[in-house]
Amino acid sequence: DKQKSVEYFRRTLELDPDYAPAHFMEGCALYDLDMMPQARISFAAALKRDVRNPEYLYRAGLCALKQKQYAEADRLFRDAVANNPRHWRACYSLGELYQNQLSDRDQAAVYYRRFLEAAPKDAPGRSEVETFLKEAKPEARKR
């Protein structure tokens, strides 16, 4: 139960308010409960304590994306990739963001290619990305 998880992580944070993983896990549980403002606060607290953690950045980006804060999602996903260039989920999310929300197919192709390079062969979305890139303009495929 996600609500019980939130309560557990809050009790953990009462014992150690600086424990970044507890802030992060609380944020994940709140995200799953569709409590985006609260999840953003938890992710921000985790990032305050571990600013370069690519998974924290990625999950905060998902939260921003769900709240339609596209510039913030872009920044967070890019920071995740900057801290771990093989973070394939962040690359995929950047491709999706550029393709669907920002209408920049060329930039989407850049991140989708990075996704294909880093992701496992059975990664979700792989076949859709391959199809997108096959249909992309030649200059988008080469970047």
N, C-alpha and C positions, 0 to 999 in steps of 0.2 A: 504494500500500500504506500503510495507516494506521500500522502499526508503524514503518515507515521515516519517516513524517511526524513521529511522536513523537520519534524519534531526532534528526531534523533540528532540530526546535524546541529540544530539549535542548542541542544543540551551539550553537545561536544564543544560548541563555540563558547558556551558559558565557562567551560573549563580552560579553554585556550582560544581566546578571541583572534589570535594571529595565525591560526592554523589554516593555511590557504586551501588545502584539499577539502576541508569541511565546508568552507564558503563555496567552493566549486561544486561539490556534490549537492549542497543545498540548492544552488542555482539550477543544476540539472533537474532535480526533483520538482522545483517550482516551474521550470520550463515545461516539463511533462504534464504538470497540472494546468498549463496555459495561464500562468500567473506571471506575465512578462515583466511588468514593472518591478516586481519583487525579485524575479530571477536576475534582471539587469543589475540590481543592487548587490546581489550575492556575487555575481560574476565580477563586478567592479571591485568588491572587497578582496576577492581572490587575486585579481590582477594587481591590486595595490601591493600585495605581498609577494607576487611572483610575476612581474610585468612582462617577462619574455616567454612565458609558458605557452607554446603554440596551441595546446588543447584548450586552455582557458580562453585564449584569443578567439579561437574558432567557435567555441560554444557561445561566447558573448556576441560574436558576429551573427550566429543563427538567431539569437534573440533579437538583435537589432533588425535583421531582415524580416522577421515575423511581425515586427512593429512598423515595418515599412520605412525604416530609417536607413535608406540605401547608402548614403555617403558614409555613415558610421559603420554599416556592415562591410562596405568595401574596405575601409581603413583597417578594421579588425581582421578580416580575412587576409588582407595583404600583409599585415604584421605577423599573422600566423605563418604564412608562407616564408616571410623574411627570416623568421626564427627556425623554421624547418622547411626547406625547399621541397621536401618529399611528402609534405602533409597533403596527401591526395584528396582528402575530403574538403579541405579549404580551397584547393585548386578547382575542384568540381563546383563548389559553391560560388566561387568567383565567376566561373564560366556561366553558371545559371543566372547569376545576378546580371552580368553583362548581356546575356542573350534575352532574358525575359523582362527585366525591369529597366535596364538602361539602354536597351536597343542598340547595342554596339557589338555586332556580330564578329568583327575583326578581333576585338579585345576578348570576346568570349572564346574564339578559336585559340588564342594564345594560352589561356588558362586550361582549356580542354586538352590541348596537346600536353601540357605539363601534367594534367591528371592522368592521361594515358601512359605517360612515362613512369609515373610513380605508383599508380594503383595496381593492386593485384588483378590477375586475369579475370576473377569472378566478381569484381567490384560492381556494386549497383550503379546503373547508369552507363556502363561502358558501351553497350551496343548503341544506345541513343547518341552518345558522344561521337562514336565512330561514324554513324549516319550523318550527324550534323557536319562533321568535318569533310566528309565526302561531298556533301552538297554545298559546302562553303565556296566562296570565290577563291580562285587560285592564290591570290595574294594573302588571303586570310589563312590558307593552309600552310604557307611557307614561313610565316613570321616566327 
